[in-house]
Amino acid sequence: MFMASALSSSSSSSSLSSSLSYHHHYQVFNCAFGKTSLLRSWNFGMSGIRRLKPFSLTGLMDSRTRRTLICAVNQDAEEAFKKTVEVDRLIDNLRDANPNEEKIESSTDVLKDILKPVVDEVEEISWPPRDPNALNQLKKGIMQRENEGQLDEGFLAEVNAQLRQAKEDGDKPGLEAMLQKVLQLYASIVLSKRSYAKKGDEVLKAEQFLETIIKAPEEEWSKLLLDGITLGKGEVSPDELYAAIKKRTERTLIRTEGGSYQQRILTEYLKGIQSRAEEIVWVLQGNPQ
C-alpha cells in the first residue's frame, strides 16, 4: 500500500478553456419594463456579415461639398452599455469560478463507472475480485478515461478522499485495496506513455527493464526483479536499475506540476518499484528476510 503516503491533501481541478474561431458581438436592447438595457452576445460566421455598398468616387466627391457633421454621443446610453458589459463579465466570471460541487459529482461518477467491473450487482466489495477478468476490465476503463482526459486533478483528488475515508473507517479493506489498485494502474498507464529505452540505435537495458516493471502489475514485480537483475538471472545490476529509477523520477518531476496529485502518485509508484527492488536485492545477497 505504498500509494497511501503520497496522498494527503485535497486539490481542486483545473478548468479547460477553448478558443473560438468567431468574434463575439454585443448588442443592447432596451427593456420594455424599465430603463435598464440587456446585453445579448452571439457568435456568427460569414452569413452574419452585412453586405456593404460599393465604394463610389461620386459619393466621395459629393461629400466634399457637404458640411462636416459632428456626431453627438449619447452619454447615458454609453454608460448603460458599459455597465451592462461589466455585469455580463461578472456573470461569466461567476460561472467559470471553480464549480467545486459539480466537479466532485462528476469525478465521483467517473470513479464509480471505472469501479463497475470489480463491484458486484449488490455493490458488495470483495478483493481480489471474484471475476478473473475484472482487473483487465478495470485497467481498460482507466486507460480509456485517461485517453479522454477525464482523469484530471479533480478525479485524483476524489480517489484520495475516498481512500482516506476508507482508511479512517478501518472496516473496508476491500475498498482500500481497490482504490490503491486504481492509483497503481493510473501511474502505470501514464508512465508507460514515454519510453527512454533507446538512445539512437542503442538499447539501454536498465531503462528497458524498468519500463517492463512499470507496465507490469504490482503482483509480478518480485518475479521480474528476480529474473532481471544480475544477482538473480538477469543482466541489469541493482545500481543500474536504481540509476534508471532516479532518472525517471527526475523526468517526472520536471514534466508534472509541483505538488500536484499526479506528481505525487507517479513518483510514489517509482518509489514503490525502488523499495521492492531493494527488498529483492537484500534477500539475494543472503540477508534474512
BAFI-3210 file (N, C-alpha, C; in Angstrom, 3 decimals, decimal comma, padded with zeros to 6 digits):
// residues 289
n [1|2|3|4|5|6|7|8|9|10|11|12|13|14|15|16|17|18|19|20|21|22|23|24|25|26|27|28|29|30|31|32|33|34|35|36|37|38|39|40|41|42|43|44|45|46|47|48|49|50|51|52|53|54|55|56|57|58|59|60|61|62|63|64|65|66|67|68|69|70|71|72|73|74|75|76|77|78|79|80|81|82|83|84|85|86|87|88|89|90|91|92|93|94|95|96|97|98|99|100|101|102|103|104|105|106|107|108|109|110|111|112|113|114|115|116|117|118|119|120|121|122|123|124|125|126|127|128|129|130|131|132|133|134|135|136|137|138|139|140|141|142|143|144|145|146|147|148|149|150|151|152|153|154|155|156|157|158|159|160|161|162|163|164|165|166|167|168|169|170|171|172|173|174|175|176|177|178|179|180|181|182|183|184|185|186|187|188|189|190|191|192|193|194|195|196|197|198|199|200|201|202|203|204|205|206|207|208|209|210|211|212|213|214|215|216|217|218|219|220|221|222|223|224|225|226|227|228|229|230|231|232|233|234|235|236|237|238|239|240|241|242|243|244|245|246|247|248|249|250|251|252|253|254|255|256|257|258|259|260|261|262|263|264|265|266|267|268|269|270|271|272|273|274|275|276|277|278|279|280|281|282|283|284|285|286|287|288|289]
n.u [000,850|001,866|001,008|-000,481|000,915|001,453|-000,736|-002,278|-003,636|-006,375|-007,351|-008,235|-009,715|-008,469|-009,954|-010,923|-010,209|-011,426|-010,725|-012,514|-013,328|-014,737|-015,686|-016,882|-019,893|-021,765|-024,948|-027,209|-030,334|-033,257|-035,153|-038,600|-039,896|-038,514|-035,710|-033,295|-030,790|-030,357|-027,832|-026,940|-025,217|-023,556|-022,330|-021,191|-020,935|-019,828|-022,293|-023,446|-022,466|-022,927|-023,963|-021,952|-022,152|-021,072|-017,932|-017,904|-016,703|-018,059|-019,735|-017,787|-016,767|-019,052|-019,200|-017,376|-018,538|-020,304|-021,368|-019,345|-020,258|-020,873|-021,011|-022,983|-022,466|-024,498|-024,345|-025,590|-026,608|-024,221|-022,914|-024,728|-024,415|-021,752|-021,979|-023,657|-022,043|-020,092|-021,584|-022,263|-019,751|-019,121|-021,005|-020,112|-017,619|-018,374|-019,595|-017,411|-015,848|-014,323|-016,345|-016,875|-018,631|-020,075|-017,905|-016,877|-019,016|-019,003|-016,463|-016,828|-018,771|-017,279|-015,363|-017,018|-017,983|-015,638|-015,047|-016,992|-016,523|-015,342|-017,072|-019,843|-023,311|-024,878|-023,401|-021,397|-018,183|-015,405|-012,127|-009,280|-011,013|-013,846|-014,343|-012,095|-011,416|-011,928|-009,988|-008,613|-010,629|-010,971|-008,500|-008,673|-010,817|-009,738|-007,640|-009,033|-010,508|-008,397|-007,186|-009,186|-008,926|-010,158|-009,215|-008,246|-006,854|-009,011|-010,315|-008,275|-008,100|-010,573|-010,346|-008,337|-009,697|-011,703|-010,098|-008,777|-010,978|-011,761|-009,586|-009,788|-012,234|-011,677|-012,934|-013,208|-011,416|-011,377|-012,305|-010,308|-008,028|-008,877|-009,024|-006,351|-005,342|-006,480|-005,025|-002,448|-002,689|-003,315|-000,905|000,876|-000,100|000,178|002,964|003,950|003,571|005,730|008,905|012,250|014,074|015,692|018,573|019,332|020,414|021,038|020,136|019,079|019,562|018,915|016,963|015,047|014,402|013,337|011,051|009,623|008,939|007,391|005,127|004,034|001,780|001,617|001,808|003,503|006,029|008,123|008,914|009,763|011,939|013,628|014,254|015,454|017,630|021,203|022,003|020,198|018,807|019,293|020,543|020,921|022,382|021,824|022,559|022,468|019,764|018,707|019,757|018,409|015,792|016,046|016,607|014,209|012,429|013,328|012,767|010,018|009,341|010,025|008,238|005,719|003,281|004,389|003,753|001,295|-001,404|-000,995|001,801|002,675|001,554|002,742|005,507|005,545|004,834|007,102|008,899|007,897|008,622|011,392|011,681|010,752|012,684|014,972|014,325|014,312|016,970|018,253|017,485|018,565|021,227|021,740|020,855|018,751|015,180]
n.v [-001,217|001,259|003,626|005,180|006,992|009,081|010,600|013,171|015,538|017,574|018,743|021,155|020,794|021,823|024,087|023,694|025,649|026,929|028,181|030,300|030,436|032,498|035,936|037,704|039,486|042,212|043,490|045,996|045,940|047,657|047,365|046,588|047,087|048,809|051,055|049,910|048,157|045,259|042,883|041,131|038,415|036,735|034,251|034,297|033,324|033,731|034,335|036,231|038,711|042,026|043,143|045,303|048,576|049,324|050,935|054,360|056,803|059,076|059,548|060,136|062,531|064,109|064,288|066,131|068,532|068,641|069,635|069,193|066,829|066,523|063,930|063,566|061,953|059,862|060,104|058,882|056,476|055,263|054,922|053,174|050,975|050,277|049,532|047,351|045,572|045,150|043,819|041,543|040,390|039,855|037,882|035,851|035,361|034,353|031,994|030,619|030,262|027,928|025,392|023,657|021,774|020,632|019,551|017,646|015,857|015,001|013,789|011,775|010,240|009,361|007,780|005,820|004,587|003,520|001,614|-000,297|-002,916|-004,359|-004,415|-006,049|-006,885|-006,146|-004,191|-005,051|-005,214|-007,037|-008,244|-009,910|-009,465|-011,539|-012,277|-013,313|-011,806|-009,255|-007,381|-006,818|-005,524|-003,360|-002,030|-001,442|000,355|002,493|003,229|004,067|006,268|007,903|008,463|010,006|012,256|012,555|011,865|013,872|016,352|016,737|014,254|012,612|013,785|013,065|010,249|010,146|011,276|009,358|007,155|008,002|008,193|005,519|004,412|005,694|004,715|001,991|-000,456|-001,329|-002,947|-004,079|-002,052|-000,166|-001,498|-001,726|000,943|001,629|000,020|001,253|003,658|002,639|001,451|003,713|005,200|003,425|003,386|006,087|006,577|004,747|005,861|007,232|006,422|005,639|003,860|003,624|004,995|006,596|004,145|002,444|000,215|000,780|-001,145|-001,086|000,934|-000,188|-002,483|-001,315|-000,102|-002,346|-003,326|-001,183|-001,345|-003,719|-005,606|-004,939|-007,232|-008,860|-007,875|-008,842|-011,329|-010,494|-008,903|-010,777|-012,309|-010,439|-008,889|-008,859|-010,305|-012,283|-013,855|-012,169|-009,393|-006,843|-004,735|-004,055|-001,384|-000,136|-000,324|001,205|003,693|004,165|004,361|006,658|008,590|008,493|009,385|012,024|013,077|012,862|014,650|017,020|017,146|017,281|019,103|020,877|019,597|018,569|016,138|014,240|014,306|013,367|010,785|009,460|009,612|008,249|005,733|004,991|005,024|002,863|000,746|000,948|000,356|-002,292|-003,503|-003,136|-004,769|-007,305|-007,482|-007,426|-009,907|-011,666|-011,267|-012,816|-012,074|-012,155|-012,416]
n.w [000,000|-000,898|-001,970|-000,287|001,344|-000,276|-000,717|000,665|000,835|-000,330|-003,574|-005,966|-009,135|-012,305|-014,701|-018,161|-021,014|-024,103|-027,364|-029,624|-033,075|-034,078|-033,769|-030,854|-030,618|-029,452|-028,545|-027,574|-026,015|-025,209|-022,252|-022,037|-019,742|-018,161|-017,554|-017,866|-019,777|-021,817|-022,437|-025,237|-026,513|-029,195|-031,543|-034,898|-038,337|-041,701|-042,771|-041,197|-041,784|-042,860|-046,092|-047,898|-049,341|-052,666|-053,151|-053,927|-056,072|-056,802|-054,671|-052,811|-053,855|-053,680|-051,002|-050,298|-050,631|-048,724|-045,493|-042,680|-040,327|-036,906|-034,729|-032,000|-029,052|-027,203|-023,954|-021,752|-022,785|-023,513|-021,040|-019,845|-021,472|-020,914|-018,221|-018,471|-019,882|-017,924|-015,955|-017,379|-017,759|-015,108|-014,482|-016,208|-015,060|-012,566|-013,347|-014,327|-012,139|-010,345|-010,082|-007,599|-006,351|-008,507|-009,882|-008,111|-008,029|-010,693|-010,882|-009,019|-010,305|-012,499|-011,188|-010,020|-012,320|-013,376|-011,440|-011,725|-012,962|-010,863|-008,785|-007,447|-008,295|-006,105|-005,066|-003,378|-002,027|-002,813|-002,481|-003,673|-006,889|-007,696|-010,303|-012,694|-014,904|-014,254|-013,398|-015,743|-017,151|-015,476|-015,773|-018,493|-018,498|-017,013|-018,686|-020,960|-019,968|-019,207|-021,633|-022,699|-021,249|-018,759|-016,286|-014,370|-012,086|-010,389|-010,410|-009,329|-006,825|-005,822|-005,665|-003,745|-001,554|-001,100|-000,534|001,786|003,508|003,608|004,931|007,401|008,310|008,596|008,338|005,790|004,081|001,548|-000,187|000,217|-000,821|-003,444|-004,348|-004,102|-006,110|-008,330|-008,379|-008,781|-011,322|-012,800|-012,551|-013,781|-016,428|-017,238|-016,901|-018,703|-021,145|-022,120|-023,429|-022,695|-023,488|-025,675|-027,169|-029,765|-031,905|-029,939|-027,358|-024,158|-021,536|-018,780|-018,633|-020,299|-018,857|-016,539|-017,633|-018,340|-015,820|-014,886|-016,527|-015,719|-013,553|-010,034|-008,528|-009,943|-009,800|-008,102|-009,184|-011,726|-011,001|-009,790|-012,003|-013,612|-012,584|-011,966|-009,732|-009,671|-012,304|-014,362|-016,462|-015,623|-013,323|-009,804|-009,146|-011,647|-012,218|-010,100|-010,795|-013,179|-012,235|-010,683|-012,664|-014,129|-012,205|-011,835|-014,371|-014,320|-012,283|-013,520|-015,654|-014,566|-012,613|-009,801|-006,576|-007,276|-007,405|-009,382|-009,750|-007,244|-007,159|-009,355|-008,734|-006,305|-007,154|-008,594|-006,456|-005,088|-006,766|-006,495|-003,740|-003,675|-005,296|-003,722|-001,560|-002,774|-003,639|-001,176|-000,099|-002,029|-001,609|000,515|002,962|005,896|005,641]
ca.u [000,000|002,808|000,408|-001,215|001,705|001,574|-001,993|-002,588|-004,430|-007,296|-006,965|-009,318|-009,361|-008,376|-010,967|-010,394|-010,723|-011,323|-010,786|-013,487|-012,827|-015,564|-015,630|-018,077|-020,505|-022,726|-025,975|-028,006|-031,771|-033,930|-036,226|-039,917|-040,463|-037,636|-034,729|-032,048|-030,609|-029,907|-026,740|-027,065|-023,997|-023,701|-021,259|-021,730|-019,958|-019,877|-023,670|-023,883|-021,837|-023,793|-023,462|-021,534|-022,385|-019,841|-017,259|-018,265|-015,945|-019,030|-020,140|-016,678|-016,704|-020,186|-019,007|-016,541|-019,388|-021,198|-020,880|-018,890|-021,220|-020,307|-021,974|-023,039|-022,631|-025,441|-023,551|-026,367|-026,642|-022,874|-022,673|-025,567|-023,794|-020,574|-022,413|-024,196|-020,896|-019,471|-022,440|-022,135|-018,455|-019,210|-021,744|-019,217|-016,599|-019,000|-019,816|-016,131|-015,121|-014,252|-017,605|-016,379|-019,646|-020,327|-016,713|-016,801|-020,025|-018,544|-015,348|-017,404|-019,409|-016,207|-014,788|-017,997|-018,031|-014,400|-015,059|-018,082|-016,104|-014,891|-018,139|-020,920|-024,618|-025,395|-022,367|-020,537|-016,786|-014,534|-010,820|-009,338|-012,332|-014,211|-014,203|-010,675|-011,242|-012,339|-008,854|-008,355|-011,666|-010,665|-007,392|-009,179|-011,623|-008,844|-006,908|-009,956|-010,797|-007,182|-007,031|-010,208|-008,590|-011,082|-008,543|-007,513|-006,599|-010,268|-010,519|-007,277|-008,494|-011,716|-009,815|-007,635|-010,690|-012,335|-009,090|-008,581|-012,161|-011,715|-008,579|-010,320|-013,294|-010,981|-013,702|-013,407|-010,119|-011,563|-012,380|-008,980|-007,165|-009,391|-008,613|-004,908|-005,139|-006,813|-003,892|-001,328|-002,944|-003,196|000,518|001,473|-000,537|000,756|004,416|004,257|003,389|007,039|009,953|013,624|014,858|016,590|019,369|019,736|020,228|021,440|019,096|019,532|018,952|018,336|015,719|014,096|013,970|012,454|009,774|008,914|008,361|006,354|003,924|003,543|001,033|002,472|001,965|004,528|007,312|009,153|009,415|010,507|013,214|014,454|014,706|016,059|018,863|022,358|022,057|019,298|019,070|019,281|021,738|020,936|022,829|020,962|022,922|021,965|018,315|018,461|020,066|017,311|014,640|016,330|016,432|012,782|011,811|013,691|011,996|008,622|009,238|010,114|007,093|004,451|003,154|004,870|002,741|000,025|-001,675|-000,356|003,226|002,849|001,195|003,742|006,782|005,378|004,842|008,513|009,494|007,461|009,489|012,705|011,612|010,656|013,989|015,892|013,961|014,769|018,437|018,603|017,307|019,511|022,566|021,852|020,397|017,458|014,005]
ca.v [000,000|002,371|004,846|005,966|008,090|010,201|011,334|013,731|016,772|017,672|019,736|021,465|020,536|022,989|024,126|023,788|026,770|026,714|029,417|030,254|031,000|033,639|037,052|037,955|040,782|042,558|044,448|046,421|046,040|048,320|046,578|047,209|047,373|049,650|051,838|049,167|047,516|043,880|042,605|039,833|038,076|035,552|034,006|034,110|033,104|034,667|034,713|037,341|039,973|042,832|043,462|046,696|049,262|049,511|052,224|055,269|058,055|060,171|059,813|060,786|063,917|064,827|064,521|067,312|069,723|068,576|070,199|068,162|066,596|066,035|063,030|063,721|060,648|059,822|059,665|057,974|055,160|054,695|054,473|051,991|049,867|049,861|048,826|046,056|044,730|044,779|042,803|040,325|039,805|039,336|036,619|034,870|035,006|033,505|030,675|029,958|030,154|026,607|024,772|022,522|020,754|019,925|018,807|016,478|014,918|014,457|012,899|010,611|009,426|008,721|006,730|004,730|003,889|002,753|000,501|-001,236|-004,304|-005,045|-004,333|-006,920|-006,268|-005,565|-003,235|-005,627|-005,100|-008,142|-008,104|-009,672|-009,684|-012,924|-012,464|-013,195|-010,827|-007,937|-006,462|-006,371|-004,543|-002,167|-001,348|-000,926|001,537|003,582|003,657|004,810|007,563|008,708|008,941|011,029|013,419|012,681|011,567|015,083|016,546|016,553|012,813|012,106|014,273|012,251|008,948|010,385|011,482|008,063|006,298|008,486|007,822|004,068|004,152|006,165|003,793|000,802|-001,685|-001,550|-003,268|-004,334|-000,768|000,448|-002,181|-001,420|002,303|001,567|-000,563|002,293|004,578|001,923|001,323|005,058|005,532|002,548|003,825|007,399|006,451|003,913|006,627|007,686|005,409|006,127|002,634|003,697|006,199|006,335|002,718|001,683|-000,131|000,921|-002,306|-000,723|001,662|-001,152|-003,331|-000,504|000,076|-003,624|-003,374|-000,149|-001,808|-004,959|-005,489|-004,915|-008,607|-009,542|-007,177|-009,661|-012,310|-009,771|-008,482|-011,975|-012,756|-009,371|-008,302|-009,750|-011,193|-013,385|-014,470|-011,139|-008,709|-005,469|-004,682|-003,225|000,030|000,351|-000,167|002,358|004,906|004,356|004,839|008,047|009,424|008,573|010,243|013,410|013,465|013,004|015,900|018,131|017,153|017,404|020,309|020,669|019,464|018,045|014,733|013,428|014,191|012,511|009,400|008,890|009,445|007,193|004,465|004,693|004,686|001,512|-000,165|001,019|-000,378|-003,728|-003,932|-003,196|-005,958|-008,490|-007,478|-007,793|-011,352|-012,361|-011,128|-013,773|-011,498|-012,705|-011,643]
ca.w [000,000|-000,877|-002,509|000,712|001,900|-001,210|-000,891|001,980|000,809|-001,455|-004,578|-006,902|-010,517|-013,172|-015,754|-019,505|-021,790|-025,539|-028,135|-030,692|-034,319|-034,432|-032,820|-030,041|-030,876|-028,426|-028,940|-026,424|-026,221|-024,099|-021,646|-022,182|-018,431|-017,353|-018,283|-017,999|-021,074|-021,758|-023,355|-025,894|-027,246|-030,037|-032,495|-036,230|-039,391|-042,817|-043,090|-040,354|-042,178|-043,717|-047,419|-047,953|-050,610|-053,436|-052,940|-055,019|-056,155|-056,852|-053,294|-052,132|-054,332|-053,118|-049,571|-050,111|-050,615|-047,571|-044,233|-041,746|-039,246|-035,646|-034,077|-030,548|-028,421|-026,098|-022,820|-020,903|-023,435|-023,459|-019,674|-019,617|-022,190|-020,172|-017,010|-018,881|-020,195|-016,657|-015,330|-018,176|-017,433|-013,746|-014,560|-016,816|-014,074|-011,550|-013,941|-014,527|-010,866|-009,714|-009,644|-006,824|-006,112|-009,748|-010,240|-007,249|-008,503|-011,952|-010,579|-008,349|-011,339|-013,268|-010,350|-009,915|-013,603|-013,503|-010,482|-012,012|-013,199|-009,653|-007,778|-007,914|-008,518|-004,859|-004,650|-002,349|-002,429|-002,423|-003,116|-005,123|-007,500|-007,980|-011,746|-013,050|-015,974|-013,754|-013,353|-017,113|-017,475|-014,684|-016,446|-019,768|-018,207|-016,615|-019,877|-021,823|-019,341|-019,221|-023,012|-022,915|-020,434|-017,631|-015,017|-014,045|-010,661|-009,670|-010,246|-008,387|-005,503|-005,390|-005,250|-002,491|-000,496|-000,826|000,086|003,155|004,275|003,817|005,962|008,678|008,740|009,067|008,159|004,359|003,466|000,120|-000,876|000,292|-001,794|-004,774|-004,691|-004,307|-007,436|-009,308|-008,451|-009,383|-012,757|-013,370|-012,649|-014,786|-017,758|-017,555|-017,040|-019,872|-022,378|-022,589|-023,375|-022,760|-023,605|-026,826|-027,389|-031,140|-032,200|-028,762|-026,398|-022,778|-020,883|-017,481|-018,913|-020,857|-017,751|-015,695|-018,319|-018,225|-014,469|-014,809|-017,221|-015,118|-012,293|-008,843|-008,054|-010,739|-009,680|-007,453|-010,157|-012,754|-010,427|-009,623|-013,327|-014,392|-012,058|-012,073|-008,570|-009,975|-013,605|-015,391|-016,955|-015,116|-011,935|-008,958|-009,261|-012,935|-012,074|-009,225|-011,562|-014,135|-011,461|-010,302|-013,857|-014,463|-011,189|-012,157|-015,557|-013,904|-011,524|-014,468|-016,570|-013,844|-011,786|-008,442|-005,537|-007,790|-007,115|-010,416|-009,448|-006,066|-007,479|-010,257|-008,035|-005,304|-007,891|-008,851|-005,159|-004,780|-007,519|-005,845|-002,467|-003,963|-005,797|-002,582|-000,784|-003,504|-003,581|000,204|000,051|-002,905|-001,024|001,601|004,222|006,328|005,229]
c.u [000,874|002,208|-000,115|-000,419|001,763|000,372|-002,443|-003,471|-005,307|-006,858|-008,116|-008,843|-009,343|-009,391|-010,308|-011,012|-010,515|-011,460|-011,745|-012,940|-013,638|-015,423|-016,935|-018,592|-021,595|-023,704|-026,837|-029,455|-032,382|-035,056|-037,548|-040,467|-039,549|-036,626|-033,410|-031,993|-030,043|-028,830|-026,919|-025,795|-024,226|-022,485|-021,874|-020,591|-020,139|-021,290|-024,143|-023,311|-022,746|-023,138|-023,168|-021,831|-021,058|-019,264|-017,483|-017,425|-016,870|-019,466|-019,058|-016,572|-017,838|-019,945|-018,161|-017,370|-020,313|-020,541|-020,486|-019,849|-020,494|-021,376|-021,885|-023,333|-023,585|-024,730|-024,298|-026,376|-025,281|-022,563|-023,482|-024,960|-022,586|-020,950|-022,943|-023,076|-020,219|-020,270|-022,296|-020,814|-018,455|-019,919|-020,866|-018,154|-017,154|-019,236|-018,517|-015,386|-015,317|-015,584|-017,316|-017,403|-019,912|-019,133|-016,581|-017,807|-019,571|-017,413|-015,834|-018,057|-018,370|-015,615|-015,736|-018,040|-016,791|-014,438|-016,130|-017,605|-015,721|-015,887|-019,322|-022,251|-025,190|-024,386|-021,561|-019,097|-016,003|-013,219|-009,915|-010,714|-012,587|-014,043|-012,735|-010,399|-011,520|-011,190|-008,495|-009,369|-011,434|-009,555|-007,849|-009,988|-010,771|-008,093|-007,794|-010,232|-009,568|-006,934|-008,028|-009,959|-009,477|-010,418|-007,626|-007,292|-007,865|-010,556|-009,548|-007,573|-009,655|-011,255|-009,101|-008,611|-011,355|-011,363|-008,851|-009,758|-012,170|-010,707|-009,089|-011,404|-012,701|-011,712|-013,973|-012,068|-010,231|-011,589|-011,014|-008,030|-007,574|-008,936|-007,103|-004,591|-005,453|-005,635|-002,673|-001,496|-002,822|-001,726|001,201|001,150|000,140|002,265|004,807|004,114|004,712|008,066|011,318|014,586|015,832|017,284|020,012|019,412|020,564|020,255|019,684|018,823|018,284|017,014|014,649|013,541|013,012|011,085|008,952|008,238|007,218|005,046|003,277|002,705|001,979|002,745|003,085|005,913|008,420|009,761|010,241|011,881|014,158|015,042|015,518|017,364|019,976|022,490|021,138|019,687|019,278|020,618|021,858|021,350|021,872|021,268|022,418|020,460|017,988|018,710|018,954|016,065|014,832|016,125|014,961|012,051|012,098|012,905|010,533|008,406|009,262|008,830|005,746|004,460|003,559|003,745|001,420|-000,154|-000,990|001,124|003,469|002,601|002,261|005,070|006,691|005,363|006,283|009,244|009,110|008,297|010,875|012,710|011,555|011,995|014,986|015,599|014,482|016,293|018,910|018,520|018,334|020,943|022,760|021,435|019,049|016,309|013,405]
c.v [001,253|003,647|005,766|007,141|009,287|011,087|011,876|014,940|016,783|018,768|019,964|021,229|021,803|022,927|024,291|024,949|026,486|028,029|029,239|030,945|032,194|034,714|037,127|039,353|041,011|043,594|044,742|046,539|046,692|047,449|047,331|047,653|048,249|050,362|051,098|048,511|046,125|043,673|041,217|039,571|036,823|035,429|033,837|033,920|034,128|035,142|035,916|038,682|040,734|043,057|044,950|047,289|049,434|050,891|053,119|056,531|059,250|060,550|060,527|062,254|064,732|065,176|065,749|068,581|069,742|069,194|069,056|068,067|066,058|065,215|063,212|062,369|060,764|059,237|058,680|056,572|054,482|054,156|053,225|050,771|049,328|049,066|047,442|045,079|044,251|043,691|041,472|039,619|039,195|037,991|035,524|034,408|034,091|032,096|029,891|029,692|028,783|026,040|023,498|021,407|019,942|019,058|017,550|015,431|014,249|013,459|011,634|009,678|008,684|007,565|005,545|003,912|003,020|001,502|-000,543|-002,676|-005,069|-004,922|-005,146|-006,173|-005,614|-004,589|-003,741|-005,634|-006,294|-007,996|-009,255|-009,994|-011,162|-013,247|-012,282|-012,153|-009,395|-006,930|-005,942|-005,316|-003,231|-001,354|-000,730|000,350|002,735|004,125|004,495|006,202|008,472|009,278|010,048|012,281|013,613|012,425|012,727|015,182|016,371|015,087|012,249|012,568|013,452|010,877|009,081|010,533|010,162|007,119|006,704|008,091|006,330|003,706|004,561|005,227|002,496|-000,500|-001,986|-001,853|-003,544|-003,054|-000,089|-000,166|-001,854|-000,031|002,391|001,021|000,445|003,249|003,918|001,810|002,675|005,418|004,705|003,014|005,132|007,299|005,655|004,665|007,110|006,577|006,069|004,954|002,655|005,044|006,053|004,895|001,838|001,452|-000,052|-000,129|-001,947|000,008|000,715|-002,060|-002,580|-000,340|-001,206|-003,740|-002,376|-000,645|-003,010|-004,686|-005,580|-006,323|-009,348|-008,919|-008,078|-010,658|-011,631|-009,342|-009,664|-012,435|-011,696|-008,808|-009,351|-010,697|-012,391|-014,028|-013,446|-010,504|-007,271|-005,485|-003,831|-001,737|000,631|000,583|001,040|003,671|005,211|004,883|006,301|008,991|009,596|009,465|011,714|013,909|013,699|014,307|017,110|018,261|017,310|018,652|020,014|020,619|018,899|016,587|013,842|013,228|013,240|011,046|008,746|008,657|008,367|005,812|004,041|004,346|003,271|000,472|-000,208|000,204|-001,882|-004,265|-004,075|-004,422|-007,225|-008,597|-007,908|-009,303|-012,112|-012,264|-012,030|-013,238|-012,100|-011,793|-010,906]
c.w [000,000|-001,388|-001,421|001,214|000,998|-001,245|000,446|001,949|-000,395|-002,375|-005,499|-008,300|-011,309|-014,277|-017,097|-020,215|-023,254|-026,254|-029,283|-031,914|-034,768|-033,370|-032,040|-030,360|-029,847|-028,955|-027,737|-026,820|-024,997|-023,574|-021,780|-020,839|-017,582|-018,210|-018,454|-019,361|-020,893|-022,795|-023,932|-026,692|-028,064|-030,933|-033,869|-037,218|-040,481|-043,103|-042,294|-040,754|-043,126|-045,069|-047,492|-049,321|-051,339|-053,184|-054,155|-054,961|-056,168|-055,454|-052,521|-052,528|-053,747|-051,661|-049,302|-050,000|-049,425|-046,354|-043,302|-040,574|-038,021|-034,936|-032,568|-029,918|-027,243|-024,876|-021,930|-021,483|-023,353|-022,063|-019,362|-020,281|-021,422|-018,928|-017,348|-019,199|-018,916|-015,951|-016,049|-017,875|-016,041|-013,728|-015,144|-015,827|-012,994|-012,079|-014,062|-013,228|-010,242|-009,230|-008,867|-006,685|-007,363|-010,123|-009,410|-007,694|-009,788|-011,728|-009,885|-009,354|-012,168|-012,475|-010,229|-011,194|-013,799|-012,630|-010,762|-012,224|-011,937|-008,506|-008,281|-007,944|-007,268|-004,249|-003,456|-002,862|-001,898|-003,175|-002,705|-005,708|-007,783|-009,459|-012,135|-014,128|-015,510|-013,763|-014,742|-017,540|-016,714|-015,351|-017,760|-019,554|-017,823|-017,822|-020,795|-021,260|-019,364|-020,618|-023,335|-022,075|-019,219|-016,278|-014,638|-012,534|-009,826|-009,411|-009,218|-006,964|-004,952|-004,918|-003,911|-001,333|-000,105|-000,114|001,537|004,047|004,583|004,901|007,344|009,207|009,270|008,853|006,685|003,682|001,971|-000,685|-000,899|-000,740|-003,222|-005,227|-004,892|-005,697|-008,532|-009,480|-009,092|-010,892|-013,454|-013,579|-013,727|-016,199|-018,154|-017,777|-018,279|-021,187|-022,957|-022,407|-023,525|-022,949|-024,772|-026,881|-028,758|-031,486|-031,001|-027,830|-024,988|-021,926|-019,556|-017,662|-019,437|-019,762|-016,831|-016,342|-018,313|-016,862|-014,337|-015,412|-016,536|-013,876|-011,100|-008,323|-008,785|-010,574|-009,132|-008,430|-011,247|-012,245|-010,233|-010,952|-014,068|-013,887|-012,016|-010,880|-008,749|-011,292|-014,718|-015,703|-016,441|-013,643|-011,110|-009,088|-010,573|-012,871|-011,208|-009,961|-012,563|-013,432|-011,073|-011,484|-014,197|-013,459|-011,472|-013,362|-015,200|-013,141|-012,450|-015,277|-015,874|-012,970|-010,349|-007,420|-005,998|-007,376|-008,132|-010,113|-008,283|-006,398|-008,343|-009,546|-006,958|-005,957|-008,173|-007,553|-004,748|-005,506|-006,887|-004,552|-002,694|-004,468|-004,650|-001,715|-001,454|-003,452|-002,197|000,406|-000,776|-002,401|000,189|002,943|004,611|005,913|006,421]
res [m|f|m|a|s|a|l|s|s|s|s|s|s|s|s|l|s|s|s|l|s|y|h|h|h|y|q|v|f|n|c|a|f|g|k|t|s|l|l|r|s|w|n|f|g|m|s|g|i|r|r|l|k|p|f|s|l|t|g|l|m|d|s|r|t|r|r|t|l|i|c|a|v|n|q|d|a|e|e|a|f|k|k|t|v|e|v|d|r|l|i|d|n|l|r|d|a|n|p|n|e|e|k|i|e|s|s|t|d|v|l|k|d|i|l|k|p|v|v|d|e|v|e|e|i|s|w|p|p|r|d|p|n|a|l|n|q|l|k|k|g|i|m|q|r|e|n|e|g|q|l|d|e|g|f|l|a|e|v|n|a|q|l|r|q|a|k|e|d|g|d|k|p|g|l|e|a|m|l|q|k|v|l|q|l|y|a|s|i|v|l|s|k|r|s|y|a|k|k|g|d|e|v|l|k|a|e|q|f|l|e|t|i|i|k|a|p|e|e|e|w|s|k|l|l|l|d|g|i|t|l|g|k|g|e|v|s|p|d|e|l|y|a|a|i|k|k|r|t|e|r|t|l|i|r|t|e|g|g|s|y|q|q|r|i|l|t|e|y|l|k|g|i|q|s|r|a|e|e|i|v|w|v|l|q|g|n|p|q]
***
